[in-house]
Amino acid sequence: MATWNVNSVKQRMPRLLGWLDERQPDVVCLQETKLADDAFTTLLGGELASRGYETALYGEVQWNGVAILSKVGIEDVVTGVAGAPGFPNPEARAVAATCGGIRIHGLYVPNGREPDSDHYQYKLAWLKALTQVVADGPADQIVCGDMNIAPTDADVFDPAAFAGSTHVTPAERQALADLMAAKGLRDVVRERWPDEQVFSYWDYRAGMFHQNLGMRIDLTLATENVASRVKAAWIDRQARKGTGPSDHAPVIVDLDTAPDGDIGPMIPPPSAPRAKKRPTTLPQNR
């Protein structure tokens, strides 16, 4: 299975279809589709059906939007998060379905914008509601997507560069920890690569990707029953390269068998990593 913030499925359509043909995932969770459900179906319905995918969609015009694509069935689809607030109205940020016997939650967690802002409080309240949904769910679950939280300082290129920013604050990290504790979720990529630098997102600006100045905010969290089946967990960095990419790379997790082998953490690895002691600031702070 895979999770990928495509940052507009319309803009990414040729790359997405080529990637599906290359990687052949059984289940894919997409974020930031930025299309209403009928527009998504018109654009991609035939292409996906011809590849054997059923879909569960929760989209809106221009912003947000999530989808699950599955070759192993889609049952009991639920859109949104029960009890979660809107901003001010409900946003298309979550879709859940049972695929191949696993309850899968595809998520685009609110960004938070600035610490202590109204949007930041919305993010924390939204995560609290999600935690209850996951806690009440079955033993076999995967919670994945663009979580907009870097779990630890090891998941950003330079903790000092993020001081005073969202994604790394104690309250956000505690909300993520509470979510994981609610059902014993395991961060399967970090477990596979405990001491490696692993990123899934690189800002478009200032050559951040080419310098490997990234963050790991796209996560795949699994309950014990599912995590024990993981044979490979890695970042498909190839999908972030080339012309017209998303600013996120897919996160791929193989259960039971690993067609590409136990590879990772980022494929291909960065060719020009940042010099260790070079001071760096975020593009928006320059």
C-alpha positions in Angstrom: 0.0 0.0 0.0 1.0 3.6 -0.4 0.1 7.1 0.7 0.8 10.2 -1.4 0.0 13.9 -1.2 -0.3 14.6 -4.9 -0.9 18.3 -4.5 -3.7 18.4 -7.2 -4.6 15.2 -8.9 -5.5 17.2 -12.0 -2.0 18.6 -12.2 -0.4 15.3 -11.3 -2.6 13.0 -13.5 0.1 11.8 -16.0 2.6 11.2 -13.3 0.1 9.4 -11.0 -1.1 7.0 -13.7 2.5 6.2 -14.7 3.4 5.7 -11.1 0.5 3.3 -10.6 1.5 1.3 -13.6 5.1 1.2 -12.4 4.6 0.4 -8.7 1.3 -1.6 -8.9 0.1 -0.8 -5.4 -2.9 -2.7 -4.1 -4.1 0.3 -2.1 -3.3 4.0 -2.4 -4.4 6.9 -0.2 -4.2 10.3 -1.9 -4.3 13.7 -0.3 -4.8 17.2 -1.7 -6.8 15.9 -4.6 -8.3 19.4 -5.0 -11.3 18.0 -6.9 -15.0 17.5 -6.1 -16.0 13.9 -6.3 -17.8 14.1 -9.6 -14.9 15.9 -11.2 -12.5 13.3 -9.9 -14.6 10.5 -11.4 -14.9 12.3 -14.7 -11.1 12.8 -14.9 -9.8 9.5 -13.5 -12.7 7.1 -13.1 -12.1 5.2 -16.4 -8.4 5.2 -16.1 -8.5 3.8 -12.5 -11.2 1.2 -13.3 -9.2 -0.1 -16.3 -6.4 -0.7 -13.8 -8.6 -2.6 -11.4 -9.2 0.1 -8.8 -12.3 0.9 -6.9 -12.4 4.3 -5.2 -13.7 6.0 -2.1 -13.7 9.8 -2.5 -14.2 12.8 -0.3 -13.3 15.9 -2.3 -14.1 19.6 -2.6 -13.5 22.2 -5.3 -10.0 23.7 -5.3 -8.9 22.7 -1.8 -8.1 19.7 0.3 -9.6 16.4 -0.9 -8.7 12.7 -0.1 -9.3 9.4 -1.8 -8.6 5.7 -1.4 -7.9 3.6 -4.4 -8.1 -0.2 -3.9 -7.7 -3.4 -5.9 -8.6 -5.5 -2.9 -12.1 -4.2 -2.2 -13.6 -1.1 -0.5 -16.2 -1.6 2.2 -17.9 0.5 4.9 -16.7 3.8 3.5 -16.9 6.8 6.0 -16.0 10.3 5.0 -14.9 12.9 7.6 -14.1 12.3 11.2 -17.0 11.9 13.7 -17.0 14.7 16.2 -14.3 16.7 14.5 -14.8 20.5 14.1 -14.8 22.4 10.8 -13.1 25.6 9.9 -15.8 26.8 10.1 -17.4 24.2 7.9 -16.4 20.6 7.6 -13.4 20.0 5.3 -12.6 17.1 3.0 -9.7 15.7 5.1 -10.5 12.1 5.9 -11.8 9.0 4.3 -11.9 5.5 5.8 -12.7 2.2 4.3 -12.0 -1.5 4.8 -9.7 -2.9 2.1 -8.5 -6.5 2.2 -9.6 -6.9 5.8 -7.8 -3.8 7.1 -9.5 -0.6 8.2 -7.6 2.2 6.4 -7.8 5.8 7.3 -6.5 8.2 4.6 -5.9 11.6 6.1 -4.9 15.2 5.3 -4.5 16.7 8.7 -5.0 20.5 9.0 -1.7 22.4 8.7 -2.1 24.6 11.8 -0.6 27.6 10.0 0.9 29.4 13.1 1.2 28.1 16.7 -1.7 29.2 18.9 -3.7 30.5 15.9 -7.4 29.5 15.4 -6.2 27.0 12.8 -3.7 25.5 15.1 -6.4 24.9 17.7 -8.6 23.5 15.0 -5.8 21.1 14.1 -5.5 19.9 17.7 -9.2 19.4 18.2 -9.5 17.6 14.8 -6.7 15.2 15.9 -8.4 14.6 19.3 -11.6 13.5 17.5 -9.6 11.3 15.1 -8.0 9.7 18.1 -11.4 8.6 19.5 -12.4 7.2 16.1 -9.2 5.1 15.9 -9.5 4.0 19.5 -13.0 2.7 18.8 -11.9 0.9 15.6 -11.0 -2.7 14.9 -7.7 -4.5 15.7 -6.4 -4.3 12.1 -6.0 -0.6 11.2 -3.7 1.6 9.1 -3.7 5.4 9.7 -1.8 7.2 7.0 -1.5 10.3 5.0 -0.1 13.8 5.3 -0.1 14.2 9.0 1.5 17.7 9.0 3.5 16.7 12.0 7.2 15.7 12.2 7.2 13.1 15.0 10.6 14.0 16.4 13.5 16.4 15.6 15.1 13.5 13.6 12.3 14.0 11.1 13.4 17.5 10.0 16.6 18.6 8.3 17.4 21.1 11.0 15.3 21.5 14.2 16.6 25.1 14.7 15.2 26.1 11.3 11.7 25.2 12.5 11.8 27.0 15.8 8.5 28.8 16.3 6.8 27.0 13.4 4.0 24.5 13.3 4.6 20.8 12.6 7.2 20.4 15.4 5.5 22.0 18.5 5.1 19.9 21.7 1.3 20.1 21.5 1.2 18.7 18.0 3.7 15.9 18.8 1.7 15.1 21.9 -1.5 14.9 19.8 0.2 12.5 17.4 1.6 10.4 20.4 -1.9 10.2 21.9 -3.3 9.0 18.5 -0.7 6.3 18.3 -1.2 5.2 22.0 -5.0 5.0 21.5 -4.6 1.8 19.5 -1.0 0.9 19.8 -0.1 2.3 16.4 3.5 1.8 15.2 5.4 4.2 12.9 6.5 1.5 10.5 8.9 3.6 8.4 10.8 4.8 11.4 10.8 1.4 12.9 12.3 0.0 9.7 14.9 2.8 9.6 15.5 3.9 13.2 18.8 5.7 12.6 18.5 6.9 9.0 17.6 10.4 7.7 14.2 9.9 6.1 12.1 12.7 4.5 8.8 12.7 2.5 8.3 16.4 1.8 10.6 19.1 0.4 9.5 22.7 -0.3 9.5 23.7 -4.0 11.5 26.8 -3.2 15.2 27.5 -2.8 16.4 24.1 -4.1 15.3 22.3 -1.0 14.8 19.0 -2.7 18.2 19.0 -4.4 19.9 19.8 -1.1 17.7 17.2 0.7 16.3 19.8 3.1 13.1 18.0 3.9 10.7 16.8 6.5 9.0 13.5 7.3 5.4 14.4 7.7 3.7 11.7 5.6 3.3 8.8 7.9 2.0 5.2 7.8 0.9 4.1 11.3 -0.3 0.5 11.8 -1.7 -1.5 14.7 0.3 -4.5 16.0 -1.5 -7.1 13.8 -0.7 -5.1 10.7 2.8 -3.8 11.6 4.0 -7.4 12.3 3.3 -8.1 8.6 5.5 -5.3 7.2 8.3 -6.6 4.9 9.4 -3.2 3.5 8.7 0.5 4.2 10.3 3.2 2.2 10.0 6.6 0.5 9.6 6.6 -3.3 11.8 9.6 -3.8 11.9 9.0 -7.6 8.3 10.3 -7.8 9.5 13.7 -6.4 12.0 14.1 -9.2 11.6 15.4 -12.7 9.2 17.9 -14.3 6.0 18.9 -12.5 6.2 16.8 -9.3 4.3 17.1 -6.1 6.3 18.5 -3.2 5.6 15.2 -1.4 6.9 11.7 -2.3 4.9 8.5 -1.9 5.4 6.4 1.2 5.2 2.7 0.3 4.7 -0.1 2.8 4.7 -3.8 1.7 2.8 -6.4 3.8 3.6 -10.1 3.7 5.8 -9.8 0.6 8.1 -7.1 -0.7 8.2 -7.1 -4.6 11.2 -4.7 -4.7 12.9 -6.2 -1.7 13.6 -4.7 1.7 14.8 -1.4 0.2 14.9 2.1 1.6 14.8 4.4 3.3 14.6 6.8 0.3 14.8 5.4 -3.2 16.9 6.7 -4.9 19.0 8.2 -2.1 19.8 11.9 -2.2 22.9 12.7 -4.4 23.8 16.0 -2.7 23.0 15.9 1.0 23.3 19.2 2.9 26.7 19.9 4.6 26.4 19.0 8.2 27.0 22.4 9.8 25.7 24.8 7.2 23.1 27.1 8.7 19.8 27.0 7.0 16.5 28.9 7.3 13.1 28.0 5.8 12.4 29.7 2.5 9.4 31.6 4.0 11.7 33.1 6.6 14.3 34.4 4.2 
